[in-house]
Amino acid sequence: MDFSSADLAATAAALLRDGGPRTLSELAAALADRGFGDRTQIEAAIELDDALSDPVVTELRDGRYVALDAVLDGRVFAHRLTAEEIAANAVELFDVLLPALVVQAHSPISVAVPGFHDDMLASRSLTDKPWAQFGVVILPEDVLASRKAGDLVALTVRHGEVTVEQLGDEAIAGTVGAWASAISARAPESDVYLELDLLEALVADPQLARDRCAPLSEQLVEAGFARAGNRLIRTDVAPAAREAEQETAASGWFGKTFGLDEFSARAATRFLAVLVSWSPENDDDHMLEADLDEYFEDPAALTPLATPAVAQLVVDEALLRLGIGPREVTQAAEQLLRRGPRVTRAVAHWMIGRAELARGDVHEAERRYRLASSENPGFAPASEGLATFASMRGETTTGLLLLERTATGTQHPMYPFLQHFKPVEHPELGRNDRCWCGSGRKYKVCHLGEGRAALEHRAVWLYAKAGLVMDQPRWQRLSAEVDQTDDNVRLVADVVLFDGGAFDDFVEHWAWMLPEDERDLAQRWLGAALVMGVLEEVRPGDGFTIRDPSNGTTTRVMDRTVGDDVGVGETVLVRPLPVCGQWHNYLGLHRVPDGGHDAVRALLDAPELSPQALRRVLGDSDR
């Protein structure tokens, strides 16, 4: 079932209009009853944003869904005009934000937001107007021609259509004012977000905003709020108190989301606040120093950062999810070294190492990991990082010793390779005997503890080493766009690696660490192409022979993972890589359904191969 179908979204909107708010399970059950498939799958599709494409369907913070046009039907949202608005036939968005959300494409009214509708704003000479920077509602030409500054207009939703109404000069103090008063009376736990708080109030009170009343912005000022974009800040709460409340709310959310205790969550959010405050746009060094003094006022409060799970969570949150740059992570970690408790020195060095890896400086990253390990030999992230460097060099004994220090070492992606390629001892040789490899050197300084398998066997390890670069933010964001349960996730990762530029990154920054023969092999893999061909022969446990249908040439490929679940005549995607005079495939075999051949060929022939486009084509073909 295609859960992104317009029919499903339209049916969901109709259910919400007729029946009011519904929870996710209630909505999914109703859609399943109407023939849209399995309820559990519908729920998953809605949660992943693969369904409900109709913009009027909105999720509330309590998890219920509503039809926005139904909630707003008959509500009145007033606005007091200025001379500039009259001249431009446009209205600032703040007072009329909610009805503006349901403006239809065919309506004579339109909404323009800077960064999205710059041409529309320019057509009304609004590009540089401060009052238009939050966004405006563009009205038909001359609709405000007869109005004067200070007059009231209102946007009203009626049967799904947004209309502009002229109001008298004076408005009645109506029920939106009651909403503003209620917000003001709340305990000052947090700032208010206009569209969320007002929408939830409208859902809770069917009578709210149904009469002529003063504009929302004016009522909120009287109720003790000031505007900051679309956010409302209480003016009757001291800034320090408000910041403390925000920190408490943020750490509470962080702890609940990631399963941290209160102390750890507060330390994590405080350090993330340091990262955010260290913005490239912040040129006020004195203000920044003052902020840092505040953040590090109680160094002991940052002690939980020394816990590996908390440290890794903070860095992942910063680099991968919040998009904070490596430079800011490095600067904040340097402050942690200077101002933090002694116990966090290891984590500070490790954080800098992670940031340097993200910047491509592998030398400095390794140095920082060694410093972290010297500060605390038991700090697992540093040991695992050093094990990665040992793996790159092929130092199996060192890598295994480092991983065996940690409780999670066996889960490291290099662990099975280190185990498989660990040295085979030669008990017949003494430490001072000539090495078995023929180098002429003594066994103890040559291959004692470091016996190396043939390159033909280690090539699969090289492929896995290259895959480690995918942990860096740039490449992980590309891979993160793909559902990890997708059958083609391995193919997408391979396309990001070889066609997206990650393998070039690996060769540029990591190849110097590889054994010489692996370094040379990596150079020969640059530019290796993804190939679509027809299976001419299948050799389970050994490989296959593939034919290129465009020219009839055949290629014998080694692949020990091939089973008897594929057959001759099937069209597959593979990536043959040269290894010691043979072709090897480490990607696996990925079937191309009959209906997808032309689309996949077009993607392969394109100047750049998009992993997301390839996944979509294969997914559409499967359906």
C-alpha positions as CSV (number, residue, x, y, z in Angstrom):
1,M,0.0,0.0,0.0
2,D,1.3,3.5,-0.9
3,F,0.7,5.3,2.4
4,S,1.6,8.7,0.8
5,S,-1.4,8.6,-1.4
6,A,-3.6,11.7,-1.7
7,D,-6.7,9.5,-1.1
8,L,-5.4,8.5,2.4
9,A,-4.5,12.1,3.3
10,A,-7.9,13.4,2.1
11,T,-9.8,10.7,4.0
12,A,-7.8,11.4,7.2
13,A,-8.6,15.1,6.8
14,A,-12.3,14.3,6.3
15,L,-12.4,12.0,9.4
16,L,-10.8,14.8,11.5
17,R,-13.2,17.4,10.2
18,D,-16.3,15.3,11.0
19,G,-15.1,13.6,14.2
20,G,-12.8,16.1,15.8
21,P,-9.4,15.4,17.3
22,R,-8.1,11.8,17.2
23,T,-5.1,10.1,18.6
24,L,-2.7,8.4,16.3
25,S,-4.1,4.9,17.0
26,E,-7.7,6.1,16.6
27,L,-6.9,7.8,13.3
28,A,-5.0,4.8,12.0
29,A,-7.8,2.4,13.0
30,A,-10.4,4.5,11.2
31,L,-8.2,4.6,8.0
32,A,-7.7,0.8,8.2
33,D,-11.5,0.4,8.5
34,R,-11.8,2.3,5.2
35,G,-9.5,-0.1,3.4
36,F,-6.2,1.7,3.6
37,G,-4.3,-1.3,4.8
38,D,-2.9,-2.6,8.1
39,R,-3.4,-0.3,11.1
40,T,0.1,-0.8,12.5
41,Q,1.7,0.0,9.1
42,I,-0.5,3.1,8.8
43,E,0.6,4.3,12.3
44,A,4.3,3.8,11.3
45,A,3.8,5.7,8.0
46,I,2.2,8.6,9.8
47,E,4.9,8.7,12.5
48,L,7.6,8.7,9.7
49,D,5.8,11.5,7.9
50,D,5.2,9.3,4.9
51,A,1.5,9.9,5.1
52,L,-1.0,12.7,5.7
53,S,0.4,15.0,3.0
54,D,-2.7,17.3,3.4
55,P,-1.3,20.4,5.1
56,V,-4.5,21.0,7.1
57,V,-3.8,17.8,9.1
58,T,-1.9,19.0,12.2
59,E,-0.5,17.2,15.2
60,L,-0.9,18.7,18.6
61,R,1.7,18.4,21.3
62,D,-0.4,15.8,23.2
63,G,-0.2,13.5,20.1
64,R,-3.7,14.1,18.8
65,Y,-4.4,15.1,15.2
66,V,-6.8,17.8,14.1
67,A,-8.0,19.3,10.8
68,L,-6.8,22.9,11.1
69,D,-9.5,24.4,8.8
70,A,-12.2,22.8,11.0
71,V,-10.7,24.1,14.2
72,L,-10.4,27.6,12.8
73,D,-13.8,27.7,11.1
74,G,-15.7,30.8,12.1
75,R,-12.9,32.2,14.3
76,V,-12.0,35.9,14.0
77,F,-8.4,37.1,14.0
78,A,-8.1,40.9,14.0
79,H,-5.2,43.1,13.0
80,R,-4.6,46.9,13.3
81,L,-3.3,48.3,10.0
82,T,-0.3,50.5,9.5
83,A,0.3,53.0,6.7
84,E,3.0,50.8,5.2
85,E,0.7,47.8,5.2
86,I,-2.0,49.7,3.5
87,A,0.5,50.9,0.8
88,A,1.7,47.4,0.2
89,N,-1.7,45.7,0.5
90,A,-0.1,43.2,2.9
91,V,-0.6,42.4,6.6
92,E,2.0,41.3,9.0
93,L,1.6,37.6,9.8
94,F,1.8,37.6,13.6
95,D,-1.9,38.4,14.4
96,V,-3.3,36.3,11.6
97,L,-0.8,33.4,11.6
98,L,-3.3,30.5,12.2
99,P,-5.8,31.4,9.4
100,A,-2.8,32.1,7.1
101,L,-1.8,28.4,7.5
102,V,-4.9,27.2,5.6
103,V,-4.8,29.7,2.7
104,Q,-5.4,27.6,-0.4
105,A,-3.4,27.8,-3.6
106,H,-6.4,29.1,-5.6
107,S,-7.2,31.8,-3.1
108,P,-6.6,35.5,-4.1
109,I,-4.9,35.8,-0.7
110,S,-1.3,34.4,-0.4
111,V,1.3,34.0,2.3
112,A,5.0,35.1,1.8
113,V,7.8,34.2,4.1
114,P,11.4,35.5,3.7
115,G,13.7,32.8,2.3
116,F,10.8,31.0,0.7
117,H,8.8,33.6,-1.3
118,D,11.4,36.4,-1.9
119,D,10.1,37.2,-5.4
120,M,6.6,37.7,-4.0
121,L,8.0,40.0,-1.3
122,A,10.0,41.9,-3.8
123,S,7.0,42.5,-6.0
124,R,5.4,44.4,-3.1
125,S,8.7,46.2,-2.1
126,L,8.8,44.3,1.2
127,T,12.2,42.7,1.1
128,D,13.8,45.1,3.5
129,K,10.9,46.0,5.7
130,P,11.5,45.0,9.3
131,W,7.8,44.3,9.9
132,A,7.7,41.8,7.0
133,Q,10.6,39.7,8.3
134,F,8.3,37.3,10.2
135,G,6.2,36.9,7.1
136,V,3.1,38.6,5.6
137,V,-0.3,37.9,4.1
138,I,-0.4,39.3,0.6
139,L,-3.9,40.7,-0.2
140,P,-5.3,41.6,-3.7
141,E,-4.3,45.0,-5.0
142,D,-6.2,48.0,-3.6
143,V,-8.2,45.9,-1.2
144,L,-7.0,48.2,1.6
145,A,-7.2,51.4,-0.5
146,S,-10.1,52.8,1.5
147,R,-8.6,52.1,4.9
148,K,-6.5,54.3,7.1
149,A,-3.7,53.6,9.6
150,G,-5.3,52.3,12.9
151,D,-8.3,50.6,11.2
152,L,-9.0,47.0,12.0
153,V,-9.3,44.1,9.6
154,A,-9.8,40.5,10.3
155,L,-9.0,37.2,8.6
156,T,-11.7,34.6,9.1
157,V,-11.9,30.9,8.0
158,R,-15.3,29.9,6.6
159,H,-15.8,26.4,5.1
160,G,-12.1,26.1,4.4
161,E,-11.7,29.5,2.7
162,V,-9.9,32.4,4.2
163,T,-11.7,35.8,3.8
164,V,-10.7,39.4,4.7
165,E,-13.3,41.4,6.7
166,Q,-13.4,45.1,7.5
167,L,-14.0,45.7,11.2
168,G,-15.2,48.9,12.9
169,D,-12.7,51.3,14.5
170,E,-13.3,49.8,17.9
171,A,-13.2,46.2,18.9
172,I,-14.9,44.4,21.7
173,A,-12.6,42.9,24.3
174,G,-13.5,39.3,23.5
175,T,-12.4,35.8,24.2
176,V,-9.0,35.9,22.7
177,G,-8.3,38.4,25.5
178,A,-9.4,35.6,27.9
179,W,-6.9,33.3,26.3
180,A,-4.1,35.9,26.7
181,S,-5.0,36.4,30.4
182,A,-5.0,32.7,31.0
183,I,-1.5,32.4,29.5
184,S,-0.4,35.3,31.7
185,A,-1.8,33.6,34.8
186,R,0.2,30.4,34.2
187,A,3.2,29.7,36.3
188,P,6.2,31.0,34.3
189,E,7.5,27.6,33.4
190,S,8.4,28.5,29.8
191,D,8.0,30.9,27.0
192,V,5.0,30.6,24.7
193,Y,5.0,29.6,21.1
194,L,2.1,31.3,19.5
195,E,0.8,28.8,16.9
196,L,1.1,25.9,19.3
197,D,-0.4,27.4,22.4
198,L,-3.2,29.3,20.6
199,L,-4.2,26.3,18.5
200,E,-4.4,24.0,21.5
201,A,-6.5,26.7,23.3
202,L,-8.9,26.8,20.3
203,V,-9.2,23.1,20.3
204,A,-10.0,23.1,24.0
205,D,-12.5,26.0,23.9
206,P,-15.0,26.0,20.9
207,Q,-16.1,29.6,21.8
208,L,-12.7,31.1,21.8
209,A,-12.0,33.9,19.1
210,R,-15.5,33.9,17.7
211,D,-16.2,37.6,18.4
212,R,-14.6,40.9,17.4
213,C,-11.7,41.7,19.8
214,A,-8.5,43.6,19.9
215,P,-5.6,42.2,17.9
216,L,-3.7,39.3,19.5
217,S,-0.4,41.3,19.6
218,E,-2.0,44.1,21.6
219,Q,-3.7,41.8,24.1
220,L,-0.5,39.9,24.7
221,V,1.4,43.1,25.5
222,E,-1.2,43.9,28.1
223,A,-1.0,40.4,29.4
224,G,2.8,40.8,30.1
225,F,4.5,39.4,27.0
226,A,6.9,40.7,24.5
227,R,7.5,39.3,21.0
228,A,10.6,37.6,19.7
229,G,9.7,36.4,16.2
230,N,6.9,34.0,16.6
231,R,7.8,33.4,20.2
232,L,6.4,35.2,23.3
233,I,8.6,36.1,26.2
234,R,7.3,37.0,29.6
235,T,8.3,40.6,30.5
236,D,7.4,40.1,34.2
237,V,10.1,37.4,34.7
238,A,13.7,38.4,35.3
239,P,16.0,37.2,32.5
240,A,18.1,35.1,34.9
241,A,15.0,33.4,36.2
242,R,13.7,32.8,32.7
243,E,17.0,31.3,31.6
244,A,17.0,29.0,34.6
245,E,13.4,27.9,33.8
246,Q,14.5,27.2,30.2
247,E,17.5,25.2,31.3
248,T,15.3,23.1,33.6
249,A,12.7,22.5,30.9
250,A,15.5,21.6,28.3
251,S,17.3,19.2,30.7
252,G,13.9,17.6,31.6
253,W,13.1,17.0,28.0
254,F,16.7,15.7,27.3
255,G,16.6,13.3,30.2
256,K,13.2,11.9,29.3
257,T,14.2,11.5,25.6
258,F,17.5,9.8,26.1
259,G,16.9,8.1,29.4
260,L,19.3,10.1,31.6
261,D,19.0,10.9,35.2
262,E,18.5,14.6,36.2
263,F,22.1,15.3,37.1
264,S,23.4,13.8,33.8
265,A,20.7,15.5,31.7
266,R,21.5,18.9,33.2
267,A,25.2,18.5,32.5
268,A,24.6,17.4,28.9
269,T,22.2,20.4,28.2
270,R,24.6,22.8,29.9
271,F,27.5,21.7,27.7
272,L,25.3,21.8,24.6
273,A,24.4,25.4,25.6
274,V,28.1,26.2,25.6
275,L,28.3,24.9,22.1
276,V,25.3,26.8,20.9
277,S,26.5,30.0,22.5
278,W,29.9,29.7,20.7
279,S,28.3,30.7,17.5
280,P,30.4,31.9,14.6
281,E,28.2,34.9,14.5
282,N,28.9,35.9,18.1
283,D,31.6,38.5,17.8
284,D,31.2,39.9,21.3
285,D,34.1,38.3,23.1
286,H,33.3,40.0,26.4
287,M,29.8,38.7,26.4
288,L,31.0,35.2,25.4
289,E,33.5,35.2,28.2
290,A,30.7,36.2,30.7
291,D,28.5,33.4,29.4
292,L,31.3,30.9,29.8
293,D,31.9,32.1,33.4
294,E,28.3,31.4,34.1
295,Y,28.3,27.9,32.4
296,F,31.4,26.8,34.3
297,E,30.5,28.5,37.6
298,D,30.0,25.1,39.2
299,P,32.5,22.7,37.6
300,A,31.2,19.7,39.6
301,A,27.9,20.0,37.8
302,L,29.7,18.9,34.6
303,T,31.1,15.7,36.2
304,P,28.5,13.4,34.4
305,L,30.2,14.3,31.1
306,A,33.0,11.9,32.1
307,T,30.5,9.0,31.7
308,P,31.1,7.5,28.2
309,A,27.4,7.2,27.4
310,V,26.7,10.8,28.3
311,A,29.8,12.1,26.4
312,Q,29.0,10.2,23.3
313,L,25.4,11.3,23.4
314,V,26.4,15.0,23.7
315,V,28.9,14.8,20.8
316,D,26.5,12.9,18.5
317,E,23.7,15.4,19.3
318,A,26.0,18.3,18.5
319,L,27.7,17.1,15.4
320,L,25.1,14.9,13.8
321,R,21.7,16.2,14.9
322,L,22.1,19.9,15.8
323,G,24.6,20.5,13.0
324,I,27.1,22.3,15.3
325,G,30.5,22.6,13.6
326,P,33.6,20.8,14.6
327,R,35.3,24.1,15.3
328,E,32.7,25.0,18.0
329,V,33.0,21.5,19.5
330,T,36.8,21.9,19.7
331,Q,36.5,25.3,21.3
332,A,34.0,24.2,23.9
333,A,36.0,21.1,24.8
334,E,39.1,23.3,25.2
335,Q,37.1,25.3,27.8
336,L,36.1,22.1,29.5
337,L,39.9,21.3,29.7
338,R,40.6,24.7,31.3
339,R,37.6,25.1,33.5
340,G,36.0,21.7,34.0
341,P,36.7,19.2,36.8
342,R,39.7,17.0,36.6
343,V,37.6,13.9,35.9
344,T,36.4,15.4,32.6
345,R,39.9,15.9,31.1
346,A,39.8,12.6,29.2
347,V,36.4,13.3,27.7
348,A,37.5,16.8,26.7
349,H,40.5,15.4,24.8
350,W,38.3,12.8,23.2
351,M,35.7,15.4,22.1
352,I,38.4,17.3,20.4
353,G,39.5,14.1,18.7
354,R,36.0,13.5,17.4
355,A,35.8,17.1,16.1
356,E,39.2,16.8,14.4
357,L,38.0,13.6,12.7
358,A,35.0,15.4,11.4
359,R,37.4,18.1,10.0
360,G,39.6,15.4,8.4
361,D,42.6,15.8,10.6
362,V,43.3,12.2,11.5
363,H,46.8,12.9,12.9
364,E,45.4,15.3,15.5
365,A,42.4,13.1,16.3
366,E,44.8,10.2,17.1
367,R,46.9,12.4,19.3
368,R,43.9,13.6,21.2
369,Y,42.6,10.0,21.7
370,R,46.0,9.1,23.1
371,L,45.9,12.0,25.5
372,A,42.4,11.0,26.6
373,S,43.6,7.4,27.2
374,S,46.6,8.6,29.2
375,E,44.2,10.7,31.4
376,N,41.9,7.8,31.9
377,P,43.0,4.4,30.5
378,G,39.5,3.1,31.2
379,F,37.7,5.7,29.1
380,A,36.0,3.4,26.5
381,P,35.4,5.8,23.7
382,A,39.1,6.7,23.5
383,S,40.1,3.0,23.6
384,E,37.7,2.2,20.8
385,G,38.9,5.2,18.8
386,L,42.5,4.0,19.1
387,A,41.4,0.5,18.1
388,T,40.1,2.0,14.9
389,F,43.5,3.5,14.2
390,A,45.2,0.2,15.0
391,S,42.8,-1.6,12.6
392,M,43.6,0.9,9.9
393,R,47.3,0.0,10.3
394,G,46.5,-3.7,10.4
395,E,47.8,-4.0,14.0
396,T,45.5,-6.8,15.1
397,T,47.0,-7.5,18.5
398,T,47.0,-3.9,19.5
399,G,43.4,-3.4,18.3
400,L,42.1,-6.4,20.2
401,L,43.9,-5.4,23.4
402,L,42.3,-2.0,23.2
403,L,38.8,-3.3,22.5
404,E,39.1,-5.9,25.3
405,R,39.5,-3.1,27.8
406,T,35.9,-2.0,27.2
407,A,32.6,-3.6,27.9
408,T,31.3,-2.9,24.4
409,G,34.5,-3.7,22.5
410,T,33.0,-6.8,20.8
411,Q,30.4,-4.6,19.2
412,H,33.0,-2.5,17.4
413,P,32.7,-2.9,13.6
414,M,36.4,-3.8,13.4
415,Y,36.3,-6.5,16.1
416,P,35.3,-9.5,13.8
417,F,38.1,-8.5,11.4
418,L,40.7,-8.2,14.1
419,Q,39.7,-11.6,15.4
420,H,39.7,-13.1,11.9
421,F,43.1,-11.7,10.9
422,K,44.9,-11.9,14.3
423,P,48.4,-13.3,13.9
424,V,49.2,-17.0,13.6
425,E,52.0,-17.8,15.9
426,H,55.1,-19.8,14.7
427,P,56.2,-21.7,17.8
428,E,59.0,-23.3,15.9
429,L,60.8,-19.9,15.7
430,G,62.7,-18.2,18.5
431,R,62.4,-14.5,19.0
432,N,65.9,-14.0,17.5
433,D,65.4,-16.3,14.6
434,R,65.1,-15.0,11.1
435,C,61.4,-14.1,10.3
436,W,59.4,-16.6,8.3
437,C,58.5,-13.9,5.8
438,G,62.0,-13.8,4.2
439,S,62.7,-10.2,5.1
440,G,66.0,-11.2,6.8
441,R,65.0,-9.4,10.0
442,K,64.6,-11.1,13.4
443,Y,61.2,-12.6,14.1
444,K,60.7,-10.4,17.2
445,V,60.9,-7.1,15.3
446,C,59.2,-8.3,12.1
447,H,56.1,-10.5,12.3
448,L,56.0,-11.6,15.9
449,G,52.4,-10.9,16.9
450,E,51.7,-9.3,13.6
451,G,51.4,-12.1,11.0
452,R,49.6,-10.7,8.0
453,A,47.3,-12.5,5.7
454,A,47.5,-12.2,1.9
455,L,46.1,-9.1,0.3
456,E,43.5,-11.1,-1.5
457,H,42.0,-12.1,1.8
458,R,42.4,-8.7,3.5
459,A,40.6,-6.8,0.7
460,V,37.3,-7.3,2.4
461,W,38.7,-5.8,5.5
462,L,39.9,-2.7,3.5
463,Y,36.3,-2.3,2.2
464,A,35.1,-2.4,5.8
465,K,37.7,0.1,6.9
466,A,36.6,2.5,4.2
467,G,33.0,2.1,5.6
468,L,34.1,3.6,8.9
469,V,34.4,7.1,7.3
470,M,30.6,6.9,7.0
471,D,30.4,7.7,10.8
472,Q,31.5,11.3,10.0
473,P,28.7,13.9,10.1
474,R,28.8,14.7,6.4
475,W,28.3,11.1,5.3
476,Q,26.1,10.0,8.1
477,R,23.5,12.7,7.2
478,L,23.2,11.3,3.7
479,S,22.8,7.7,5.1
480,A,20.4,8.8,7.8
481,E,17.9,9.8,5.2
482,V,17.3,6.1,4.5
483,D,15.2,3.9,6.7
484,Q,17.6,1.4,8.3
485,T,15.1,-1.4,7.9
486,D,15.0,-0.8,4.1
487,D,16.1,-3.8,2.1
488,N,18.4,-1.6,0.1
489,V,20.2,0.1,3.0
490,R,23.4,-1.7,2.3
491,L,23.3,-0.6,-1.4
492,V,22.6,3.0,-0.4
493,A,25.6,3.0,2.0
494,D,27.8,1.6,-0.8
495,V,26.6,4.3,-3.2
496,V,27.3,7.1,-0.7
497,L,30.7,5.5,-0.2
498,F,31.8,5.2,-3.8
499,D,29.6,7.6,-5.7
500,G,28.9,10.2,-3.1
501,G,32.5,11.0,-2.4
502,A,33.1,9.2,1.0
503,F,35.7,6.8,-0.5
504,D,37.7,9.7,-1.9
505,D,37.5,11.2,1.6
506,F,38.8,7.9,3.0
507,V,41.8,7.8,0.6
508,E,42.6,11.4,1.1
509,H,42.6,11.4,4.9
510,W,43.1,7.8,6.1
511,A,45.1,6.0,3.4
512,W,48.5,7.0,4.9
513,M,47.7,4.7,7.9
514,L,47.1,1.6,5.8
515,P,49.6,-1.1,5.0
516,E,51.4,-0.2,1.8
517,D,49.7,-2.9,-0.3
518,E,46.2,-1.9,1.0
519,R,47.0,1.8,0.3
520,D,47.9,0.9,-3.3
521,L,44.7,-1.2,-3.7
522,A,42.6,1.6,-2.3
523,Q,44.0,3.9,-5.0
524,R,42.9,1.4,-7.7
525,W,39.4,1.3,-6.2
526,L,38.9,5.0,-6.8
527,G,36.2,5.5,-9.4
528,A,34.9,1.9,-9.3
529,A,31.5,1.9,-10.9
530,L,28.2,0.4,-9.8
531,V,27.2,-2.2,-12.5
532,M,23.8,-3.5,-13.6
533,G,24.0,-6.8,-15.3
534,V,22.3,-10.2,-15.9
535,L,23.6,-13.3,-13.9
536,E,25.0,-15.8,-16.3
537,E,26.3,-18.2,-13.6
538,V,25.9,-18.5,-9.9
539,R,28.5,-20.3,-7.7
540,P,27.1,-20.4,-4.1
541,G,29.8,-19.6,-1.6
542,D,32.3,-18.6,-4.4
543,G,30.8,-15.9,-6.7
544,F,29.0,-15.3,-10.0
545,T,29.5,-14.4,-13.6
546,I,27.6,-11.3,-14.8
547,R,26.8,-10.1,-18.4
548,D,26.5,-6.5,-19.4
549,P,23.4,-6.4,-21.6
550,S,24.6,-3.3,-23.4
551,N,27.6,-4.9,-25.0
552,G,27.4,-8.6,-24.1
553,T,30.7,-8.8,-22.2
554,T,30.9,-11.1,-19.2
555,T,32.9,-10.7,-16.0
556,R,33.7,-13.4,-13.5
557,V,33.4,-12.0,-9.9
558,M,34.4,-13.5,-6.6
559,D,31.8,-13.1,-3.8
560,R,31.7,-15.7,-0.9
561,T,28.4,-14.4,0.3
562,V,26.4,-15.5,-2.7
563,G,23.8,-18.1,-1.8
564,D,21.3,-20.2,-3.7
565,D,18.6,-17.6,-3.3
566,V,19.5,-15.9,-6.6
567,G,19.3,-17.5,-10.0
568,V,20.7,-17.3,-13.5
569,G,18.8,-14.7,-15.6
570,E,18.2,-12.2,-12.8
571,T,19.2,-8.6,-13.2
572,V,21.3,-7.3,-10.3
573,L,23.4,-4.4,-9.1
574,V,27.0,-5.1,-8.0
575,R,30.2,-3.2,-7.7
576,P,33.2,-5.3,-9.0
577,L,36.5,-4.2,-7.4
578,P,39.9,-5.2,-8.7
579,V,41.9,-7.5,-6.3
580,C,45.1,-9.3,-7.2
581,G,44.1,-9.9,-10.8
582,Q,40.5,-10.9,-10.0
583,W,37.2,-9.0,-9.5
584,H,35.6,-9.1,-6.1
585,N,32.2,-7.8,-5.0
586,Y,31.6,-6.9,-1.3
587,L,28.2,-5.2,-1.8
588,G,26.1,-8.3,-2.2
589,L,23.6,-8.9,-5.0
590,H,20.8,-6.4,-5.3
591,R,17.9,-7.4,-7.6
592,V,16.5,-5.0,-10.1
593,P,12.8,-5.8,-10.7
594,D,11.7,-6.1,-14.4
595,G,9.9,-2.8,-14.2
596,G,12.9,-0.8,-12.9
597,H,15.6,-1.6,-15.6
598,D,15.2,1.6,-17.6
599,A,15.0,3.9,-14.6
600,V,18.0,2.4,-12.9
601,R,20.0,2.6,-16.2
602,A,19.1,6.3,-16.4
603,L,20.4,6.9,-12.9
604,L,23.6,4.9,-13.6
605,D,24.2,7.0,-16.7
606,A,23.6,10.3,-14.9
607,P,26.6,12.6,-14.1
608,E,26.0,12.0,-10.4
609,L,24.3,8.9,-8.9
610,S,21.9,9.8,-6.1
611,P,21.5,7.1,-3.4
612,Q,18.1,8.4,-2.5
613,A,16.9,8.4,-6.1
614,L,18.2,4.9,-6.5
615,R,16.4,3.7,-3.4
616,R,13.2,5.3,-4.5
617,V,13.4,3.7,-8.0
618,L,14.0,0.2,-6.5
619,G,11.2,0.8,-3.9
620,D,8.7,1.9,-6.5
621,S,9.6,-1.1,-8.7
622,D,9.0,-3.4,-5.8
623,R,5.5,-2.1,-5.5
